[in-house]
Amino acid sequence: MTTDADITSQPIIDPSPRRAIPVGKSSDPIGTGVYLFEQYKHAPKGPVADLVAIGPLAVNIAVRAIIEANVRLARVGMYFSVVPTSKTAERRSVPYEESQVTALVLILQVMD
């Protein structure tokens, strides 16, 4: 029999993880926006991806990419709503094993 302590000590695992799309400070916002449009214009509605950015410049690029994608999606009657959040992510270099990153959750919705 499991106790409450056993249940709360286990990590929560998302049964349907969203795709994480990294955005850097040198990314092209228009190219990223076009990519988002092409990838998700026929996707099922709901949460579809996380734009992951480290630092304010990368977040700025991610927001501009979402604006570009929304301009294109509006032509087909859809749009991305965004929920900003932060999460812990692993980094490639050894001294920085984990860091806080900004994740912009993209939720595909139909225009009314």
DRENPA-3360 file (N, C-alpha, C; in nm, 2 decimals, always signed):
BEGIN
1 = MTTDADIT = +0.08/-0.12/+0.00/+0.00/+0.00/+0.00/+0.09/+0.12/+0.00 ~ +0.05/+0.22/-0.08/+0.13/+0.34/-0.09/+0.08/+0.45/+0.01 ~ +0.17/+0.52/+0.06/+0.13/+0.63/+0.16/+0.14/+0.76/+0.08 ~ +0.09/+0.87/+0.15/+0.09/+1.00/+0.10/+0.24/+1.05/+0.07 ~ +0.33/+1.01/+0.16/+0.47/+1.04/+0.14/+0.53/+0.98/+0.02 ~ +0.49/+0.86/-0.01/+0.54/+0.79/-0.14/+0.49/+0.87/-0.26 ~ +0.36/+0.91/-0.26/+0.30/+0.97/-0.37/+0.37/+1.11/-0.40 ~ +0.39/+1.19/-0.29/+0.44/+1.32/-0.31/+0.59/+1.33/-0.34;
9 = SQPIIDPS = +0.66/+1.22/-0.31/+0.80/+1.22/-0.33/+0.84/+1.18/-0.48 ~ +0.74/+1.13/-0.55/+0.76/+1.10/-0.69/+0.74/+1.22/-0.78 ~ +0.83/+1.24/-0.88/+0.82/+1.35/-0.97/+0.69/+1.34/-1.06 ~ +0.64/+1.46/-1.09/+0.52/+1.46/-1.18/+0.57/+1.45/-1.32 ~ +0.52/+1.35/-1.40/+0.56/+1.33/-1.54/+0.45/+1.37/-1.63 ~ +0.48/+1.46/-1.72/+0.38/+1.50/-1.82/+0.35/+1.39/-1.92 ~ +0.23/+1.34/-1.93/+0.20/+1.23/-2.02/+0.21/+1.27/-2.17 ~ +0.20/+1.39/-2.20/+0.21/+1.44/-2.34/+0.30/+1.56/-2.34;
17 = PRRAIPVG = +0.43/+1.54/-2.33/+0.52/+1.66/-2.33/+0.51/+1.74/-2.46 ~ +0.52/+1.87/-2.45/+0.52/+1.95/-2.57/+0.67/+1.96/-2.62 ~ +0.68/+1.99/-2.75/+0.81/+2.00/-2.81/+0.87/+2.13/-2.76 ~ +1.00/+2.12/-2.72/+1.07/+2.24/-2.68/+1.15/+2.29/-2.80 ~ +1.13/+2.42/-2.83/+1.20/+2.48/-2.94/+1.29/+2.59/-2.89 ~ +1.42/+2.57/-2.90/+1.52/+2.67/-2.84/+1.52/+2.79/-2.92 ~ +1.53/+2.91/-2.86/+1.54/+3.04/-2.92/+1.66/+3.10/-2.86 ~ +1.76/+3.15/-2.94/+1.88/+3.21/-2.89/+1.87/+3.36/-2.92;
25 = KSSDPIGT = +1.97/+3.43/-2.87/+1.97/+3.58/-2.89/+2.01/+3.61/-3.03 ~ +2.07/+3.52/-3.11/+2.10/+3.55/-3.25/+2.01/+3.48/-3.35 ~ +1.90/+3.43/-3.30/+1.80/+3.36/-3.38/+1.73/+3.47/-3.47 ~ +1.68/+3.43/-3.58/+1.60/+3.51/-3.67/+1.46/+3.51/-3.63 ~ +1.39/+3.62/-3.59/+1.25/+3.61/-3.55/+1.16/+3.58/-3.66 ~ +1.19/+3.63/-3.78/+1.10/+3.61/-3.89/+1.11/+3.46/-3.94 ~ +1.23/+3.41/-3.94/+1.25/+3.27/-3.98/+1.18/+3.18/-3.88 ~ +1.20/+3.21/-3.75/+1.14/+3.13/-3.65/+0.98/+3.14/-3.65;
33 = GVYLFEQY = +0.93/+3.26/-3.68/+0.79/+3.27/-3.69/+0.73/+3.19/-3.81 ~ +0.80/+3.20/-3.92/+0.76/+3.12/-4.04/+0.76/+2.97/-4.01 ~ +0.87/+2.93/-3.94/+0.88/+2.79/-3.90/+0.76/+2.75/-3.81 ~ +0.73/+2.83/-3.71/+0.61/+2.80/-3.63/+0.48/+2.79/-3.71 ~ +0.46/+2.88/-3.80/+0.34/+2.88/-3.88/+0.34/+2.75/-3.96 ~ +0.45/+2.71/-4.03/+0.45/+2.60/-4.12/+0.43/+2.47/-4.04 ~ +0.49/+2.46/-3.92/+0.48/+2.34/-3.84/+0.34/+2.32/-3.77 ~ +0.27/+2.43/-3.74/+0.15/+2.42/-3.66/+0.02/+2.47/-3.72;
41 = KHAPKGPV = +0.03/+2.50/-3.85/-0.10/+2.55/-3.91/-0.20/+2.44/-3.93 ~ -0.17/+2.32/-3.93/-0.26/+2.21/-3.93/-0.26/+2.12/-3.81 ~ -0.20/+2.17/-3.70/-0.19/+2.09/-3.58/-0.32/+2.09/-3.50 ~ -0.34/+2.00/-3.41/-0.46/+2.00/-3.33/-0.45/+2.12/-3.23 ~ -0.57/+2.17/-3.20/-0.58/+2.29/-3.11/-0.53/+2.25/-2.97 ~ -0.48/+2.34/-2.90/-0.43/+2.32/-2.76/-0.29/+2.35/-2.75 ~ -0.22/+2.32/-2.64/-0.08/+2.34/-2.62/+0.00/+2.26/-2.72 ~ +0.09/+2.33/-2.79/+0.16/+2.26/-2.90/+0.31/+2.26/-2.88;
49 = ADLVAIGP = +0.37/+2.36/-2.82/+0.51/+2.37/-2.81/+0.55/+2.47/-2.70 ~ +0.68/+2.46/-2.66/+0.74/+2.56/-2.57/+0.85/+2.63/-2.64 ~ +0.85/+2.76/-2.65/+0.97/+2.83/-2.69/+1.06/+2.85/-2.57 ~ +1.18/+2.80/-2.57/+1.27/+2.81/-2.46/+1.38/+2.91/-2.49 ~ +1.39/+3.01/-2.40/+1.49/+3.11/-2.42/+1.56/+3.14/-2.29 ~ +1.69/+3.17/-2.30/+1.77/+3.21/-2.18/+1.82/+3.35/-2.20 ~ +1.77/+3.44/-2.12/+1.81/+3.58/-2.12/+1.71/+3.67/-2.19 ~ +1.72/+3.79/-2.16/+1.62/+3.89/-2.21/+1.62/+3.91/-2.36;
57 = LAVNIAVR = +1.74/+3.90/-2.43/+1.74/+3.92/-2.57/+1.68/+3.80/-2.64 ~ +1.70/+3.68/-2.59/+1.64/+3.56/-2.65/+1.49/+3.56/-2.63 ~ +1.44/+3.61/-2.52/+1.30/+3.62/-2.49/+1.24/+3.72/-2.59 ~ +1.31/+3.83/-2.62/+1.26/+3.93/-2.71/+1.25/+3.87/-2.85 ~ +1.34/+3.79/-2.89/+1.34/+3.73/-3.02/+1.22/+3.63/-3.03 ~ +1.20/+3.55/-2.92/+1.09/+3.46/-2.91/+0.95/+3.53/-2.93 ~ +0.94/+3.64/-2.86/+0.81/+3.72/-2.87/+0.79/+3.77/-3.01 ~ +0.89/+3.82/-3.07/+0.88/+3.87/-3.21/+0.85/+3.76/-3.30;
65 = AIIEANVR = +0.90/+3.64/-3.28/+0.87/+3.52/-3.36/+0.72/+3.48/-3.35 ~ +0.67/+3.49/-3.23/+0.53/+3.46/-3.20/+0.44/+3.56/-3.27 ~ +0.48/+3.69/-3.27/+0.40/+3.79/-3.34/+0.40/+3.76/-3.49 ~ +0.51/+3.72/-3.55/+0.52/+3.69/-3.69/+0.44/+3.57/-3.72 ~ +0.44/+3.47/-3.64/+0.36/+3.35/-3.66/+0.21/+3.38/-3.65 ~ +0.17/+3.47/-3.56/+0.03/+3.50/-3.54/-0.02/+3.58/-3.66 ~ +0.07/+3.67/-3.72/+0.03/+3.74/-3.84/-0.01/+3.64/-3.95 ~ +0.07/+3.54/-3.97/+0.05/+3.44/-4.07/-0.07/+3.35/-4.04;
73 = LARVGMYF = -0.08/+3.31/-3.91/-0.19/+3.22/-3.87/-0.33/+3.29/-3.88 ~ -0.33/+3.42/-3.86/-0.46/+3.50/-3.87/-0.52/+3.48/-4.00 ~ -0.44/+3.46/-4.11/-0.49/+3.45/-4.24/-0.57/+3.32/-4.26 ~ -0.54/+3.22/-4.17/-0.61/+3.09/-4.18/-0.71/+3.07/-4.06 ~ -0.73/+3.18/-3.99/-0.83/+3.18/-3.88/-0.79/+3.12/-3.75 ~ -0.66/+3.12/-3.72/-0.60/+3.07/-3.60/-0.50/+3.17/-3.54 ~ -0.46/+3.14/-3.41/-0.36/+3.22/-3.35/-0.30/+3.15/-3.23 ~ -0.18/+3.19/-3.19/-0.12/+3.14/-3.07/-0.15/+3.23/-2.95;
81 = SVVPTSKT = -0.20/+3.17/-2.85/-0.20/+3.24/-2.72/-0.08/+3.19/-2.65 ~ -0.03/+3.28/-2.56/+0.10/+3.25/-2.49/+0.09/+3.25/-2.34 ~ +0.15/+3.15/-2.28/+0.15/+3.15/-2.13/+0.30/+3.15/-2.09 ~ +0.35/+3.26/-2.04/+0.49/+3.26/-2.00/+0.51/+3.19/-1.87 ~ +0.62/+3.11/-1.86/+0.66/+3.04/-1.74/+0.81/+3.02/-1.74 ~ +0.86/+2.97/-1.63/+1.00/+2.94/-1.62/+1.01/+2.80/-1.58 ~ +1.13/+2.74/-1.62/+1.15/+2.60/-1.58/+1.30/+2.58/-1.57 ~ +1.34/+2.47/-1.51/+1.48/+2.43/-1.50/+1.52/+2.35/-1.62;
89 = AERRSVPY = +1.63/+2.38/-1.68/+1.67/+2.31/-1.80/+1.82/+2.27/-1.78 ~ +1.86/+2.16/-1.84/+2.00/+2.13/-1.84/+2.08/+2.20/-1.94 ~ +2.20/+2.24/-1.91/+2.29/+2.31/-2.00/+2.40/+2.21/-2.05 ~ +2.46/+2.25/-2.16/+2.56/+2.16/-2.22/+2.69/+2.16/-2.14 ~ +2.73/+2.28/-2.10/+2.86/+2.29/-2.03/+2.86/+2.23/-1.89 ~ +2.97/+2.18/-1.85/+2.97/+2.11/-1.72/+2.95/+2.20/-1.60 ~ +3.02/+2.32/-1.59/+3.00/+2.40/-1.47/+2.85/+2.45/-1.45 ~ +2.78/+2.46/-1.56/+2.64/+2.50/-1.54/+2.55/+2.39/-1.57;
97 = EESQVTAL = +2.53/+2.30/-1.48/+2.45/+2.18/-1.50/+2.30/+2.21/-1.52 ~ +2.25/+2.30/-1.45/+2.10/+2.34/-1.46/+2.09/+2.49/-1.45 ~ +1.99/+2.54/-1.52/+1.97/+2.69/-1.51/+1.82/+2.71/-1.53 ~ +1.78/+2.83/-1.49/+1.64/+2.87/-1.51/+1.62/+2.93/-1.65 ~ +1.53/+2.88/-1.72/+1.50/+2.94/-1.85/+1.36/+2.99/-1.86 ~ +1.33/+3.08/-1.95/+1.20/+3.12/-1.98/+1.14/+3.03/-2.09 ~ +1.02/+2.98/-2.06/+0.95/+2.90/-2.15/+0.82/+2.96/-2.19 ~ +0.79/+2.99/-2.31/+0.67/+3.05/-2.36/+0.59/+2.94/-2.42;
105 = VLILQVMD = +0.48/+2.90/-2.35/+0.40/+2.79/-2.39/+0.30/+2.84/-2.50 ~ +0.31/+2.78/-2.62/+0.22/+2.82/-2.73/+0.10/+2.73/-2.73 ~ -0.02/+2.80/-2.73/-0.15/+2.73/-2.73/-0.22/+2.77/-2.86 ~ -0.24/+2.68/-2.95/-0.30/+2.71/-3.08/-0.45/+2.71/-3.06 ~ -0.51/+2.82/-3.10/-0.66/+2.84/-3.09/-0.72/+2.89/-3.22 ~ -0.85/+2.87/-3.23/-0.92/+2.91/-3.34/-0.98/+3.05/-3.31 ~ -0.98/+3.14/-3.41/-1.04/+3.28/-3.39/-1.19/+3.26/-3.39 ~ -1.25/+3.34/-3.31/-1.40/+3.34/-3.30/-1.46/+3.44/-3.41;
% end
